Amino acid sequence: MYQSQKIIVVLPAYNAVRTLKKTVQDLPAMVDEIILVDDASNDQTVELAQQLGLFIAVHQQNAGYGANQKTCYTLALEHGADIIVMIHPDYQYDPKLVKYLSEFIIDDYFDVMLGSRIRSRREALAGGMPLYKYLANRFLTIFENLISGQNLSEWHTGLRAYRRQVLETINWSQNSDDFVFDSQVLFQIIAQGYRLGEIPVPVRYFPEASSINFRRSLKYGLETLGVACQYLVSSKKNLKF
Protein backbone atom coordinates (compact mmCIF):
# COMPACT_ATOMS: atom_id res chain seq x y z
CA MET A 1 0.00 0.00 0.00
CA TYR A 2 1.17 3.54 -0.82
CA GLN A 3 1.97 5.24 2.49
CA SER A 4 -0.50 2.89 4.22
CA GLN A 5 -3.33 4.13 2.00
CA LYS A 6 -5.15 1.42 0.07
CA ILE A 7 -5.89 2.70 -3.42
CA ILE A 8 -8.58 0.96 -5.41
CA VAL A 9 -9.39 1.83 -9.01
CA VAL A 10 -12.94 1.16 -10.14
CA LEU A 11 -13.83 0.70 -13.81
CA PRO A 12 -17.52 1.14 -14.76
CA ALA A 13 -17.47 -0.89 -17.96
CA TYR A 14 -19.78 -1.37 -20.91
CA ASN A 15 -18.47 -2.92 -24.12
CA ALA A 16 -14.89 -1.98 -23.25
CA VAL A 17 -13.05 -4.97 -24.71
CA ARG A 18 -11.10 -2.88 -27.26
CA THR A 19 -9.62 -0.49 -24.69
CA LEU A 20 -9.66 -2.30 -21.34
CA LYS A 21 -6.20 -3.88 -21.61
CA LYS A 22 -4.52 -0.56 -22.44
CA THR A 23 -6.32 1.11 -19.54
CA VAL A 24 -5.23 -1.52 -17.04
CA GLN A 25 -1.64 -1.70 -18.33
CA ASP A 26 -1.18 2.06 -17.89
CA LEU A 27 -2.36 2.20 -14.29
CA PRO A 28 0.49 3.06 -11.89
CA ALA A 29 2.05 0.43 -9.64
CA MET A 30 0.76 2.23 -6.54
CA VAL A 31 -2.76 0.89 -7.24
CA ASP A 32 -3.55 -1.93 -4.81
CA GLU A 33 -6.65 -3.36 -6.48
CA ILE A 34 -8.73 -2.94 -9.63
CA ILE A 35 -12.47 -3.56 -9.61
CA LEU A 36 -14.43 -3.81 -12.85
CA VAL A 37 -18.21 -3.68 -12.90
CA ASP A 38 -19.67 -4.82 -16.20
CA ASP A 39 -23.08 -3.38 -17.07
CA ALA A 40 -24.31 -6.31 -19.19
CA SER A 41 -21.86 -5.83 -22.05
CA ASN A 42 -22.50 -7.72 -25.27
CA ASP A 43 -18.80 -8.11 -26.10
CA GLN A 44 -15.96 -9.97 -24.36
CA THR A 45 -15.27 -7.37 -21.67
CA VAL A 46 -15.80 -9.83 -18.81
CA GLU A 47 -13.64 -12.54 -20.39
CA LEU A 48 -10.79 -10.08 -20.91
CA ALA A 49 -11.13 -8.75 -17.36
CA GLN A 50 -10.79 -12.32 -16.09
CA GLN A 51 -7.60 -12.79 -18.12
CA LEU A 52 -6.23 -9.56 -16.64
CA GLY A 53 -6.91 -10.79 -13.11
CA LEU A 54 -9.34 -8.06 -12.12
CA PHE A 55 -12.02 -8.36 -9.46
CA ILE A 56 -15.23 -8.50 -11.48
CA ALA A 57 -18.91 -7.88 -10.78
CA VAL A 58 -21.50 -8.30 -13.52
CA HIS A 59 -24.93 -6.74 -13.88
CA GLN A 60 -27.22 -9.30 -15.51
CA GLN A 61 -29.20 -6.46 -17.11
CA ASN A 62 -28.01 -3.05 -18.21
CA ALA A 63 -28.72 -0.82 -15.22
CA GLY A 64 -27.17 2.46 -16.35
CA TYR A 65 -24.00 4.46 -15.78
CA GLY A 66 -25.04 5.72 -12.36
CA ALA A 67 -26.07 2.25 -11.22
CA ASN A 68 -22.71 0.93 -12.40
CA GLN A 69 -20.87 3.47 -10.25
CA LYS A 70 -23.03 2.57 -7.26
CA THR A 71 -21.86 -1.02 -7.51
CA CYS A 72 -18.27 0.17 -8.02
CA TYR A 73 -18.25 2.30 -4.88
CA THR A 74 -20.06 -0.28 -2.76
CA LEU A 75 -17.45 -2.90 -3.63
CA ALA A 76 -14.50 -0.52 -3.18
CA LEU A 77 -15.66 0.41 0.32
CA GLU A 78 -16.29 -3.23 1.18
CA HIS A 79 -12.75 -4.04 0.00
CA GLY A 80 -11.28 -1.50 2.41
CA ALA A 81 -10.29 1.30 0.04
CA ASP A 82 -8.89 4.49 1.56
CA ILE A 83 -8.86 6.19 -1.82
CA ILE A 84 -11.24 5.27 -4.64
CA VAL A 85 -10.40 6.34 -8.18
CA MET A 86 -13.04 6.03 -10.88
CA ILE A 87 -11.81 5.99 -14.47
CA HIS A 88 -13.67 5.03 -17.62
CA PRO A 89 -12.07 1.93 -19.15
CA ASP A 90 -12.44 3.33 -22.67
CA TYR A 91 -8.93 4.88 -22.57
CA GLN A 92 -10.33 8.36 -23.09
CA TYR A 93 -8.58 9.38 -19.86
CA ASP A 94 -4.89 8.70 -19.25
CA PRO A 95 -4.66 6.03 -16.49
CA LYS A 96 -1.15 7.17 -15.51
CA LEU A 97 -2.71 10.30 -13.99
CA VAL A 98 -4.28 8.18 -11.23
CA LYS A 99 -0.95 8.66 -9.43
CA TYR A 100 -1.29 12.43 -9.23
CA LEU A 101 -4.97 12.44 -8.32
CA SER A 102 -4.28 10.04 -5.46
CA GLU A 103 -1.26 11.92 -4.17
CA PHE A 104 -3.18 15.19 -3.79
CA ILE A 105 -5.59 13.32 -1.49
CA ILE A 106 -2.88 11.36 0.33
CA ASP A 107 -1.00 14.59 1.05
CA ASP A 108 -4.26 16.09 2.40
CA TYR A 109 -4.60 18.95 -0.03
CA PHE A 110 -8.05 17.85 -1.20
CA ASP A 111 -10.78 15.30 -0.42
CA VAL A 112 -11.87 14.86 -4.05
CA MET A 113 -9.82 15.24 -7.23
CA LEU A 114 -11.08 15.63 -10.78
CA GLY A 115 -9.29 15.27 -14.10
CA SER A 116 -10.31 18.23 -16.26
CA ARG A 117 -10.26 18.01 -20.06
CA ILE A 118 -11.01 21.72 -20.48
CA ARG A 119 -7.66 23.49 -20.25
CA SER A 120 -8.22 25.40 -23.47
CA ARG A 121 -10.75 25.35 -26.30
CA ARG A 122 -8.01 24.63 -28.83
CA GLU A 123 -6.74 21.56 -26.96
CA ALA A 124 -10.24 20.20 -26.32
CA LEU A 125 -11.25 20.42 -29.98
CA ALA A 126 -7.86 19.22 -31.23
CA GLY A 127 -8.29 16.16 -29.00
CA GLY A 128 -11.48 15.28 -30.85
CA MET A 129 -14.16 16.62 -28.50
CA PRO A 130 -17.20 17.46 -30.69
CA LEU A 131 -17.92 21.19 -30.79
CA TYR A 132 -21.45 20.80 -29.43
CA LYS A 133 -20.12 18.78 -26.47
CA TYR A 134 -17.45 21.35 -25.77
CA LEU A 135 -19.99 24.20 -25.81
CA ALA A 136 -22.46 22.27 -23.66
CA ASN A 137 -19.70 21.34 -21.21
CA ARG A 138 -18.62 24.96 -20.88
CA PHE A 139 -22.18 26.26 -20.46
CA LEU A 140 -23.13 23.67 -17.84
CA THR A 141 -19.85 24.08 -15.95
CA ILE A 142 -20.22 27.88 -15.80
CA PHE A 143 -23.81 27.55 -14.60
CA GLU A 144 -22.90 24.96 -11.98
CA ASN A 145 -20.02 27.11 -10.74
CA LEU A 146 -22.33 30.11 -10.36
CA ILE A 147 -24.86 28.06 -8.44
CA SER A 148 -22.34 26.31 -6.18
CA GLY A 149 -19.73 29.02 -5.67
CA GLN A 150 -17.00 26.79 -7.11
CA ASN A 151 -14.54 27.62 -9.87
CA LEU A 152 -14.00 24.23 -11.52
CA SER A 153 -12.95 24.10 -15.16
CA GLU A 154 -14.99 20.94 -15.77
CA TRP A 155 -17.84 19.28 -13.89
CA HIS A 156 -18.34 16.47 -16.39
CA THR A 157 -15.24 14.36 -16.27
CA GLY A 158 -15.06 10.57 -16.05
CA LEU A 159 -11.82 10.64 -14.05
CA ARG A 160 -12.41 11.20 -10.32
CA ALA A 161 -10.72 10.29 -7.04
CA TYR A 162 -12.39 10.26 -3.63
CA ARG A 163 -11.26 9.98 -0.05
CA ARG A 164 -13.09 7.11 1.63
CA GLN A 165 -14.83 9.44 4.09
CA VAL A 166 -16.49 11.30 1.22
CA LEU A 167 -18.25 8.24 -0.15
CA GLU A 168 -19.19 7.15 3.37
CA THR A 169 -20.84 10.51 4.04
CA ILE A 170 -22.76 11.62 0.95
CA ASN A 171 -25.97 9.85 -0.01
CA TRP A 172 -24.91 8.69 -3.48
CA SER A 173 -26.93 5.48 -3.25
CA GLN A 174 -30.14 7.48 -3.71
CA ASN A 175 -28.91 9.24 -6.85
CA SER A 176 -29.99 8.59 -10.41
CA ASP A 177 -28.96 5.39 -12.19
CA ASP A 178 -28.29 7.46 -15.32
CA PHE A 179 -25.51 9.87 -16.36
CA VAL A 180 -26.70 12.72 -14.14
CA PHE A 181 -25.36 10.70 -11.20
CA ASP A 182 -22.03 12.48 -11.68
CA SER A 183 -23.52 15.96 -11.25
CA GLN A 184 -25.52 14.89 -8.22
CA VAL A 185 -22.39 13.54 -6.54
CA LEU A 186 -20.46 16.77 -7.00
CA PHE A 187 -23.27 18.90 -5.59
CA GLN A 188 -23.53 16.53 -2.61
CA ILE A 189 -19.78 16.84 -2.04
CA ILE A 190 -19.99 20.63 -2.12
CA ALA A 191 -22.99 20.64 0.21
CA GLN A 192 -20.93 18.67 2.74
CA GLY A 193 -18.05 21.14 2.52
CA TYR A 194 -15.42 18.77 1.15
CA ARG A 195 -12.40 20.18 -0.66
CA LEU A 196 -12.42 19.79 -4.44
CA GLY A 197 -9.31 19.97 -6.61
CA GLU A 198 -8.53 19.28 -10.25
CA ILE A 199 -5.64 18.73 -12.63
CA PRO A 200 -5.63 19.07 -16.42
CA VAL A 201 -5.78 15.86 -18.44
CA PRO A 202 -5.33 15.26 -22.19
CA VAL A 203 -8.44 15.10 -24.37
CA ARG A 204 -8.67 11.80 -26.25
CA TYR A 205 -11.73 11.19 -28.41
CA PHE A 206 -11.32 8.31 -30.86
CA PRO A 207 -13.61 5.66 -32.40
CA GLU A 208 -13.05 3.04 -29.68
CA ALA A 209 -13.83 5.48 -26.84
CA SER A 210 -17.38 5.49 -25.55
CA SER A 211 -19.50 8.59 -26.07
CA ILE A 212 -23.19 9.26 -25.61
CA ASN A 213 -25.17 10.56 -28.57
CA PHE A 214 -26.78 13.97 -28.98
CA ARG A 215 -30.18 12.89 -27.62
CA ARG A 216 -28.68 11.38 -24.47
CA SER A 217 -26.40 14.41 -24.11
CA LEU A 218 -29.41 16.74 -24.26
CA LYS A 219 -31.25 14.70 -21.63
CA TYR A 220 -28.17 14.75 -19.42
CA GLY A 221 -27.81 18.51 -19.80
CA LEU A 222 -31.40 19.21 -18.86
CA GLU A 223 -31.22 16.89 -15.87
CA THR A 224 -27.99 18.57 -14.75
CA LEU A 225 -29.68 21.98 -14.85
CA GLY A 226 -32.46 20.52 -12.73
CA VAL A 227 -29.99 19.20 -10.15
CA ALA A 228 -28.28 22.60 -9.97
CA CYS A 229 -31.61 24.30 -9.33
CA GLN A 230 -32.46 21.76 -6.62
CA TYR A 231 -29.14 22.50 -4.95
CA LEU A 232 -29.80 26.25 -5.10
CA VAL A 233 -33.23 25.88 -3.51
CA SER A 234 -31.95 23.58 -0.76
CA SER A 235 -29.05 25.91 0.05
CA LYS A 236 -31.33 28.93 0.26
CA LYS A 237 -33.67 27.08 2.62
CA ASN A 238 -30.82 25.46 4.60
CA LEU A 239 -32.10 22.02 3.66
CA LYS A 240 -29.96 18.91 3.36
CA PHE A 241 -29.07 18.18 -0.26
C-alpha positions in Angstrom: 0.0 0.0 0.0 1.2 3.5 -0.8 2.0 5.2 2.5 -0.5 2.9 4.2 -3.3 4.1 2.0 -5.1 1.4 0.1 -5.9 2.7 -3.4 -8.6 1.0 -5.4 -9.4 1.8 -9.0 -12.9 1.2 -10.1 -13.8 0.7 -13.8 -17.5 1.1 -14.8 -17.5 -0.9 -18.0 -19.8 -1.4 -20.9 -18.5 -2.9 -24.1 -14.9 -2.0 -23.3 -13.0 -5.0 -24.7 -11.1 -2.9 -27.3 -9.6 -0.5 -24.7 -9.7 -2.3 -21.3 -6.2 -3.9 -21.6 -4.5 -0.6 -22.4 -6.3 1.1 -19.5 -5.2 -1.5 -17.0 -1.6 -1.7 -18.3 -1.2 2.1 -17.9 -2.4 2.2 -14.3 0.5 3.1 -11.9 2.1 0.4 -9.6 0.8 2.2 -6.5 -2.8 0.9 -7.2 -3.6 -1.9 -4.8 -6.6 -3.4 -6.5 -8.7 -2.9 -9.6 -12.5 -3.6 -9.6 -14.4 -3.8 -12.9 -18.2 -3.7 -12.9 -19.7 -4.8 -16.2 -23.1 -3.4 -17.1 -24.3 -6.3 -19.2 -21.9 -5.8 -22.1 -22.5 -7.7 -25.3 -18.8 -8.1 -26.1 -16.0 -10.0 -24.4 -15.3 -7.4 -21.7 -15.8 -9.8 -18.8 -13.6 -12.5 -20.4 -10.8 -10.1 -20.9 -11.1 -8.8 -17.4 -10.8 -12.3 -16.1 -7.6 -12.8 -18.1 -6.2 -9.6 -16.6 -6.9 -10.8 -13.1 -9.3 -8.1 -12.1 -12.0 -8.4 -9.5 -15.2 -8.5 -11.5 -18.9 -7.9 -10.8 -21.5 -8.3 -13.5 -24.9 -6.7 -13.9 -27.2 -9.3 -15.5 -29.2 -6.5 -17.1 -28.0 -3.1 -18.2 -28.7 -0.8 -15.2 -27.2 2.5 -16.3 -24.0 4.5 -15.8 -25.0 5.7 -12.4 -26.1 2.3 -11.2 -22.7 0.9 -12.4 -20.9 3.5 -10.2 -23.0 2.6 -7.3 -21.9 -1.0 -7.5 -18.3 0.2 -8.0 -18.3 2.3 -4.9 -20.1 -0.3 -2.8 -17.4 -2.9 -3.6 -14.5 -0.5 -3.2 -15.7 0.4 0.3 -16.3 -3.2 1.2 -12.7 -4.0 0.0 -11.3 -1.5 2.4 -10.3 1.3 0.0 -8.9 4.5 1.6 -8.9 6.2 -1.8 -11.2 5.3 -4.6 -10.4 6.3 -8.2 -13.0 6.0 -10.9 -11.8 6.0 -14.5 -13.7 5.0 -17.6 -12.1 1.9 -19.2 -12.4 3.3 -22.7 -8.9 4.9 -22.6 -10.3 8.4 -23.1 -8.6 9.4 -19.9 -4.9 8.7 -19.2 -4.7 6.0 -16.5 -1.2 7.2 -15.5 -2.7 10.3 -14.0 -4.3 8.2 -11.2 -1.0 8.7 -9.4 -1.3 12.4 -9.2 -5.0 12.4 -8.3 -4.3 10.0 -5.5 -1.3 11.9 -4.2 -3.2 15.2 -3.8 -5.6 13.3 -1.5 -2.9 11.4 0.3 -1.0 14.6 1.1 -4.3 16.1 2.4 -4.6 18.9 0.0 -8.1 17.8 -1.2 -10.8 15.3 -0.4 -11.9 14.9 -4.1 -9.8 15.2 -7.2 -11.1 15.6 -10.8 -9.3 15.3 -14.1 -10.3 18.2 -16.3 -10.3 18.0 -20.1 -11.0 21.7 -20.5 -7.7 23.5 -20.2 -8.2 25.4 -23.5 -10.7 25.3 -26.3 -8.0 24.6 -28.8 -6.7 21.6 -27.0 -10.2 20.2 -26.3 -11.3 20.4 -30.0 -7.9 19.2 -31.2 -8.3 16.2 -29.0 -11.5 15.3 -30.9 -14.2 16.6 -28.5 -17.2 17.5 -30.7 -17.9 21.2 -30.8 -21.5 20.8 -29.4 -20.1 18.8 -26.5 -17.5 21.3 -25.8 -20.0 24.2 -25.8 -22.5 22.3 -23.7 -19.7 21.3 -21.2 -18.6 25.0 -20.9 -22.2 26.3 -20.5 -23.1 23.7 -17.8 -19.9 24.1 -15.9 -20.2 27.9 -15.8 -23.8 27.5 -14.6 -22.9 25.0 -12.0 -20.0 27.1 -10.7 -22.3 30.1 -10.4 -24.9 28.1 -8.4 -22.3 26.3 -6.2 -19.7 29.0 -5.7 -17.0 26.8 -7.1 -14.5 27.6 -9.9 -14.0 24.2 -11.5 -12.9 24.1 -15.2 -15.0 20.9 -15.8 -17.8 19.3 -13.9 -18.3 16.5 -16.4 -15.2 14.4 -16.3 -15.1 10.6 -16.1 -11.8 10.6 -14.0 -12.4 11.2 -10.3 -10.7 10.3 -7.0 -12.4 10.3 -3.6 -11.3 10.0 -0.1 -13.1 7.1 1.6 -14.8 9.4 4.1 -16.5 11.3 1.2 -18.2 8.2 -0.2 -19.2 7.2 3.4 -20.8 10.5 4.0 -22.8 11.6 1.0 -26.0 9.8 0.0 -24.9 8.7 -3.5 -26.9 5.5 -3.2 -30.1 7.5 -3.7 -28.9 9.2 -6.8 -30.0 8.6 -10.4 -29.0 5.4 -12.2 -28.3 7.5 -15.3 -25.5 9.9 -16.4 -26.7 12.7 -14.1 -25.4 10.7 -11.2 -22.0 12.5 -11.7 -23.5 16.0 -11.3 -25.5 14.9 -8.2 -22.4 13.5 -6.5 -20.5 16.8 -7.0 -23.3 18.9 -5.6 -23.5 16.5 -2.6 -19.8 16.8 -2.0 -20.0 20.6 -2.1 -23.0 20.6 0.2 -20.9 18.7 2.7 -18.0 21.1 2.5 -15.4 18.8 1.2 -12.4 20.2 -0.7 -12.4 19.8 -4.4 -9.3 20.0 -6.6 -8.5 19.3 -10.2 -5.6 18.7 -12.6 -5.6 19.1 -16.4 -5.8 15.9 -18.4 -5.3 15.3 -22.2 -8.4 15.1 -24.4 -8.7 11.8 -26.2 -11.7 11.2 -28.4 -11.3 8.3 -30.9 -13.6 5.7 -32.4 -13.0 3.0 -29.7 -13.8 5.5 -26.8 -17.4 5.5 -25.6 -19.5 8.6 -26.1 -23.2 9.3 -25.6 -25.2 10.6 -28.6 -26.8 14.0 -29.0 -30.2 12.9 -27.6 -28.7 11.4 -24.5 -26.4 14.4 -24.1 -29.4 16.7 -24.3 -31.2 14.7 -21.6 -28.2 14.7 -19.4 -27.8 18.5 -19.8 -31.4 19.2 -18.9 -31.2 16.9 -15.9 -28.0 18.6 -14.8 -29.7 22.0 -14.8 -32.5 20.5 -12.7 -30.0 19.2 -10.1 -28.3 22.6 -10.0 -31.6 24.3 -9.3 -32.5 21.8 -6.6 -29.1 22.5 -4.9 -29.8 26.2 -5.1 -33.2 25.9 -3.5 -31.9 23.6 -0.8 -29.0 25.9 0.1 -31.3 28.9 0.3 -33.7 27.1 2.6 -30.8 25.5 4.6 -32.1 22.0 3.7 -30.0 18.9 3.4 -29.1 18.2 -0.3 
